[in-house]
Amino acid sequence: MDFGPSTEQAMLRDLVRRFLADRQGGTMGHGPIAPEDWKALGELGLFAFLLPERAGGMGGGAADVAIVAEELGRGLAITPLAESLLLAARLIANHGTPEQIVRWIEPVARGEIVLGFAQGGRAQREVAGWTIDGTIDLVRDGMAASAILVLAPGAPPLLVDAESPSLVRSAVRLVDGSLAAQLRFDGAKGEPIDASPTDVADAMAWAELAIVAEMVGAMATLLDTTVDYVKQRRQFGVPIGSFQAVQHRCARLFILLEQSRSMLLRAVLDAERESREALLAAKAYVADAALKLAEDAVQLHGGMGVTDEALVGRGLRRILLLSRLFGGASAARARLQLAWAEPQS
C-alpha cells in the first residue's frame, strides 16, 4: 500500500513550502505570520480548498489538512490555521446560516479576517436572544479576530462580533511571541450556531489534527537544523557530530520523529473513517515527543540554543505552546482512556 501523497497533495505541499520560503526567508518563527502573507495564502485558494463545500469550499480532507499544517510547522509559521480556519470557520461553514457564511466565512476564505475560539463564560437566553457574561483567559488570535466563537456551558456555540461594545479585549503575550487575548464579556450578544456537541467535537478534532501535524513539521526542521549544527561545530579539533554519544542522541531524536510521523499517518487514515482514537493516541505521543526533541535540540546547540537568534530556541517555544493546546498530552491520554473504557456496540 502506498502511503505517500498523491500528485495533487504533493503540489499542495510544494505550494505551501515555496510560499513560506519566499516570504519568510530567515525570519522563521519570529512572531505571527504577517496579515498580508495570510491574505496572500487566501488569495491562492488554500483556505477555500480546506473549507466545506457548503460554504463554497472544496472540502479538503484530513490528509490535505495534515499536509498544509505540517508544512506550516516545518516553516515554524505562527498562524491561525487550527482554531480560526479548521475549528471556528469550519463549524460555521457546516452549521451556520447562509447570512453567517456570507458575513464571516467568505472573508475568512479570502484571508481577510480571522476568527477566535473561546471556551467559558456564562450564557443566558433572553427574549432578544443569547447574551454572554464573564471573563475568558488566553484566547489565541483573540486580539486580531473579527469575531469570537464562544462555547459556554448550557448554550449552543455563540458567535460574538469582536467590535461589540460589550466585549473588552486585553492583550496577553504567549511563549511563542504571538498575542492572545483576555476577553471580558458584559452582556455581549451572541449569534447561535445550530451545531450539536458532536458537531463541535468534530470541528475540534480537525483543529487537533492540524496541531499534531504542525508539531511533526516543527520536529523535522529542528532535527535537520541540529544535525547540520553538530556536523559543523568543532570541539577538540573535530566536529562534535563525530562523537558517538552525540550520534546516538541524534539517532534517538530521529526515531522520535519517525514514530511521530507514523502516529500522524494513522490519525489521518482513521479520521477518514471518522474515528478519533488514533488522533488522541497521536496527540498523546507527539506532544511529548516533540517537546523532548526540541529540548534536546537546544541542549545540543549549547548556550546559544536558548536565544531568540537560534532557530531551535524559537522552535522550542513554539512547541511548548502547541504541545499544551486543548489540554496537551495528559488530556489526550485521559480522553483515550475513556474511549477505550466505553462498551463497544
C-alpha positions as CSV (number, residue, x, y, z in Angstrom):
1,M,0.0,0.0,0.0
2,D,1.3,3.4,-1.0
3,F,1.1,5.9,1.9
4,G,2.8,8.7,0.0
5,P,0.9,11.9,-1.1
6,S,-0.9,11.9,-4.4
7,T,0.3,14.2,-7.2
8,E,-2.3,16.8,-6.1
9,Q,-1.2,16.6,-2.5
10,A,2.5,16.9,-3.4
11,M,1.6,20.1,-5.3
12,L,-0.3,21.4,-2.3
13,R,2.8,20.6,-0.1
14,D,5.1,22.3,-2.5
15,L,2.9,25.4,-2.8
16,V,3.0,26.0,1.0
17,R,6.7,25.2,1.2
18,R,7.7,27.6,-1.6
19,F,5.4,30.3,-0.3
20,L,7.0,30.2,3.2
21,A,10.5,30.1,1.8
22,D,9.8,33.1,-0.4
23,R,8.0,35.2,2.2
24,Q,9.8,34.2,5.5
25,G,13.4,33.6,4.5
26,G,15.4,33.9,7.7
27,T,12.5,35.0,9.9
28,M,11.2,31.5,10.7
29,G,9.4,31.6,14.0
30,H,9.9,35.4,14.5
31,G,6.4,36.2,15.6
32,P,3.0,35.6,13.9
33,I,2.6,35.5,10.1
34,A,2.1,38.9,8.6
35,P,-1.5,39.7,7.8
36,E,-0.6,40.4,4.1
37,D,1.0,37.0,3.9
38,W,-2.0,35.3,5.4
39,K,-4.2,37.1,2.9
40,A,-1.9,36.1,0.1
41,L,-2.4,32.4,1.1
42,G,-6.1,33.0,1.0
43,E,-5.9,34.5,-2.5
44,L,-4.1,31.4,-3.6
45,G,-7.2,29.5,-2.7
46,L,-5.6,27.5,0.1
47,F,-8.3,28.2,2.7
48,A,-11.2,27.7,0.4
49,F,-9.6,24.4,-0.5
50,L,-9.8,23.3,3.1
51,L,-13.3,24.6,3.9
52,P,-16.5,22.5,3.3
53,E,-18.4,22.6,0.0
54,R,-21.5,24.0,1.8
55,A,-19.6,27.3,2.2
56,G,-18.2,27.4,-1.3
57,G,-15.0,25.5,-0.4
58,M,-13.6,22.4,-2.0
59,G,-13.9,20.1,1.0
60,G,-10.3,19.2,1.6
61,G,-9.9,16.1,3.7
62,A,-7.8,15.0,6.7
63,A,-4.7,14.3,4.6
64,D,-4.9,17.7,3.0
65,V,-5.2,19.4,6.4
66,A,-2.2,17.4,7.7
67,I,0.0,18.3,4.7
68,V,-0.7,22.0,5.0
69,A,-0.3,22.0,8.8
70,E,2.9,20.0,8.6
71,E,4.4,22.4,6.1
72,L,3.5,25.4,8.3
73,G,5.1,23.6,11.2
74,R,8.2,22.9,9.2
75,G,8.4,26.6,8.5
76,L,7.8,27.5,12.2
77,A,5.0,29.7,10.8
78,I,2.8,31.0,13.6
79,T,-0.7,31.1,12.0
80,P,-4.4,30.9,13.0
81,L,-4.9,27.8,10.9
82,A,-6.1,25.4,13.6
83,E,-8.6,27.4,15.6
84,S,-9.7,30.1,13.2
85,L,-10.0,28.1,9.9
86,L,-10.4,24.5,10.9
87,L,-12.4,24.9,14.1
88,A,-14.4,28.1,14.1
89,A,-14.8,28.7,10.4
90,R,-15.4,25.1,9.6
91,L,-18.1,24.8,12.3
92,I,-19.9,27.9,11.0
93,A,-19.4,26.8,7.4
94,N,-21.1,23.4,8.2
95,H,-23.9,24.6,10.5
96,G,-24.2,28.4,10.2
97,T,-26.9,30.3,8.3
98,P,-26.4,31.5,4.8
99,E,-26.1,35.0,6.2
100,Q,-23.4,34.0,8.7
101,I,-21.5,32.2,5.9
102,V,-21.5,35.3,3.7
103,R,-20.6,37.7,6.5
104,W,-17.9,35.6,8.2
105,I,-16.7,32.6,6.2
106,E,-16.3,34.1,2.8
107,P,-13.8,36.7,4.1
108,V,-12.1,34.0,6.2
109,A,-11.6,32.0,3.0
110,R,-10.0,35.0,1.3
111,G,-7.7,35.5,4.2
112,E,-9.1,38.9,5.0
113,I,-10.2,38.2,8.6
114,V,-9.6,35.6,11.3
115,L,-11.9,34.1,13.9
116,G,-11.2,33.4,17.5
117,F,-12.3,30.4,19.6
118,A,-13.0,30.6,23.3
119,Q,-14.4,28.2,25.9
120,G,-16.1,29.5,29.1
121,G,-18.2,32.5,30.2
122,R,-21.8,32.4,31.2
123,A,-24.5,32.4,28.5
124,Q,-28.1,33.3,29.1
125,R,-31.1,33.2,26.7
126,E,-33.3,36.2,26.8
127,V,-36.2,37.4,24.8
128,A,-33.9,39.2,22.3
129,G,-31.5,36.3,22.1
130,W,-28.4,34.9,23.7
131,T,-26.0,37.1,25.8
132,I,-22.7,36.2,27.4
133,D,-21.1,37.5,30.6
134,G,-17.8,36.7,32.3
135,T,-14.1,36.5,31.6
136,I,-12.2,34.0,29.4
137,D,-8.4,34.0,29.5
138,L,-5.8,33.2,26.8
139,V,-7.9,33.2,23.7
140,R,-5.4,32.6,20.8
141,D,-5.8,35.1,18.0
142,G,-8.3,36.9,20.1
143,M,-6.7,40.3,19.5
144,A,-6.7,40.0,15.7
145,A,-10.1,38.2,15.5
146,S,-13.0,39.9,13.8
147,A,-15.4,37.6,15.7
148,I,-15.1,35.1,18.5
149,L,-16.9,31.7,18.6
150,V,-17.7,31.0,22.2
151,L,-18.5,27.7,23.8
152,A,-20.3,28.4,27.0
153,P,-21.9,25.8,29.3
154,G,-25.5,25.1,28.5
155,A,-25.6,27.1,25.3
156,P,-25.1,26.4,21.6
157,P,-21.9,27.8,20.0
158,L,-22.3,31.6,20.0
159,L,-20.6,34.0,17.6
160,V,-19.8,37.4,19.0
161,D,-18.7,40.3,16.9
162,A,-15.3,41.4,18.3
163,E,-16.3,45.1,17.8
164,S,-19.2,44.7,20.2
165,P,-19.1,47.4,22.9
166,S,-20.0,44.7,25.4
167,L,-16.7,42.9,24.8
168,V,-13.3,44.2,26.2
169,R,-10.1,42.6,24.9
170,S,-6.8,42.8,26.7
171,A,-3.5,41.6,25.0
172,V,-1.5,38.7,26.5
173,R,1.9,37.7,25.1
174,L,2.4,34.0,24.7
175,V,5.6,32.0,24.9
176,D,6.0,31.8,21.1
177,G,5.7,35.5,20.7
178,S,2.1,35.6,19.4
179,L,-0.7,37.6,21.0
180,A,-3.6,36.1,22.8
181,A,-6.4,38.0,24.4
182,Q,-8.2,38.0,27.7
183,L,-11.9,38.5,26.9
184,R,-14.3,40.2,29.3
185,F,-18.0,40.0,28.3
186,D,-20.7,42.2,29.7
187,G,-24.0,41.1,28.2
188,A,-22.4,40.7,24.7
189,K,-24.9,39.5,22.1
190,G,-24.1,36.1,20.6
191,E,-25.5,34.7,17.4
192,P,-26.2,31.0,17.9
193,I,-24.8,28.3,15.5
194,D,-27.1,25.3,15.1
195,A,-24.4,22.8,16.0
196,S,-24.7,19.8,18.4
197,P,-21.9,18.8,20.9
198,T,-20.9,16.1,18.4
199,D,-20.6,18.7,15.6
200,V,-18.4,20.8,17.9
201,A,-16.3,17.8,18.8
202,D,-15.8,17.0,15.1
203,A,-14.6,20.5,14.4
204,M,-12.2,20.4,17.4
205,A,-10.8,17.1,16.1
206,W,-9.8,18.9,12.8
207,A,-8.0,21.5,14.8
208,E,-6.2,19.0,16.9
209,L,-5.1,17.1,13.8
210,A,-3.6,20.3,12.5
211,I,-1.8,20.9,15.7
212,V,-0.3,17.4,15.7
213,A,0.8,17.8,12.1
214,E,2.3,21.1,12.9
215,M,4.4,19.7,15.7
216,V,5.6,16.9,13.4
217,G,6.7,19.5,10.8
218,A,8.5,21.6,13.5
219,M,10.3,18.4,14.8
220,A,11.6,17.8,11.2
221,T,13.1,21.3,11.0
222,L,14.6,21.2,14.5
223,L,16.2,17.8,13.8
224,D,17.6,18.9,10.4
225,T,19.0,22.1,11.9
226,T,20.6,20.2,14.8
227,V,22.2,17.5,12.6
228,D,23.7,20.3,10.4
229,Y,25.0,22.1,13.5
230,V,26.7,19.1,15.1
231,K,28.4,18.4,11.7
232,Q,29.9,21.9,11.8
233,R,30.5,22.7,15.5
234,R,34.1,21.7,16.4
235,Q,35.4,20.7,19.8
236,F,38.9,19.2,20.5
237,G,39.7,19.8,16.8
238,V,36.9,17.6,15.4
239,P,33.1,18.1,14.7
240,I,31.1,17.2,17.7
241,G,28.9,15.0,15.4
242,S,31.8,12.6,15.3
243,F,31.3,11.8,19.0
244,Q,29.4,8.5,19.5
245,A,27.3,10.0,22.3
246,V,26.1,12.8,20.1
247,Q,25.4,10.4,17.2
248,H,23.4,8.2,19.5
249,R,21.4,11.1,20.7
250,C,20.6,12.3,17.2
251,A,19.6,8.8,16.3
252,R,17.1,8.7,19.2
253,L,15.7,12.1,18.0
254,F,15.3,10.6,14.5
255,I,13.3,7.7,16.0
256,L,11.1,10.2,17.8
257,L,10.4,12.0,14.6
258,E,9.7,8.9,12.5
259,Q,7.4,7.4,15.2
260,S,5.5,10.7,15.3
261,R,5.1,10.7,11.6
262,S,3.7,7.2,11.8
263,M,1.2,8.2,14.5
264,L,0.1,11.2,12.4
265,L,-0.4,9.0,9.4
266,R,-2.5,6.6,11.3
267,A,-4.6,9.5,12.7
268,V,-5.2,10.8,9.2
269,L,-6.3,7.4,8.0
270,D,-8.6,6.9,11.0
271,A,-10.0,10.4,10.5
272,E,-11.2,9.5,7.1
273,R,-13.2,6.6,8.8
274,E,-14.5,9.2,11.3
275,S,-12.6,7.6,14.2
276,R,-10.8,9.8,16.8
277,E,-8.9,7.2,18.9
278,A,-5.8,7.3,16.6
279,L,-5.9,11.1,16.8
280,L,-5.9,11.1,20.6
281,A,-3.1,8.5,20.6
282,A,-1.1,10.6,18.2
283,K,-1.6,13.7,20.2
284,A,-0.6,12.0,23.4
285,Y,2.6,10.7,21.9
286,V,3.6,13.5,19.6
287,A,3.1,16.3,22.2
288,D,5.7,14.6,24.5
289,A,8.0,13.5,21.7
290,A,8.1,17.0,20.1
291,L,8.9,18.6,23.4
292,K,11.7,16.0,24.1
293,L,13.2,16.6,20.6
294,A,13.1,20.4,20.9
295,E,14.7,20.3,24.4
296,D,17.5,18.0,23.1
297,A,18.0,20.2,20.0
298,V,18.5,23.2,22.3
299,Q,21.0,21.3,24.5
300,L,23.0,20.1,21.5
301,H,23.3,23.7,20.4
302,G,24.7,24.7,23.8
303,G,24.0,28.1,25.4
304,M,23.2,29.8,22.1
305,G,20.2,27.3,21.7
306,V,18.0,29.2,24.2
307,T,18.5,32.6,22.4
308,D,15.9,34.2,20.1
309,E,18.5,34.3,17.4
310,A,18.7,30.5,17.3
311,L,16.1,28.7,15.2
312,V,16.0,25.8,17.7
313,G,15.2,28.2,20.6
314,R,12.2,29.7,18.7
315,G,11.2,26.2,17.7
316,L,11.2,25.0,21.3
317,R,9.0,28.0,22.3
318,R,6.5,27.2,19.5
319,I,6.3,23.5,20.5
320,L,5.9,24.5,24.2
321,L,2.7,26.2,23.1
322,L,1.4,23.7,20.6
323,S,2.0,20.7,22.9
324,R,-0.3,22.2,25.6
325,L,-3.3,23.3,23.4
326,F,-6.6,21.6,24.2
327,G,-5.1,20.1,27.3
328,G,-2.0,18.7,25.8
329,A,-0.8,15.1,26.1
330,S,-2.3,14.4,29.5
331,A,-5.8,15.4,28.4
332,A,-5.5,13.3,25.3
333,R,-4.5,10.3,27.3
334,A,-7.4,10.8,29.7
335,R,-9.8,11.1,26.7
336,L,-8.3,8.0,25.1
337,Q,-8.7,6.0,28.3
338,L,-12.4,7.0,28.5
339,A,-12.9,6.0,24.9
340,W,-11.4,2.6,25.5
341,A,-13.5,2.1,28.6
342,E,-16.7,2.7,26.7
343,P,-18.5,-0.6,25.8
344,Q,-18.3,-1.5,22.1
345,S,-21.5,-1.8,20.3
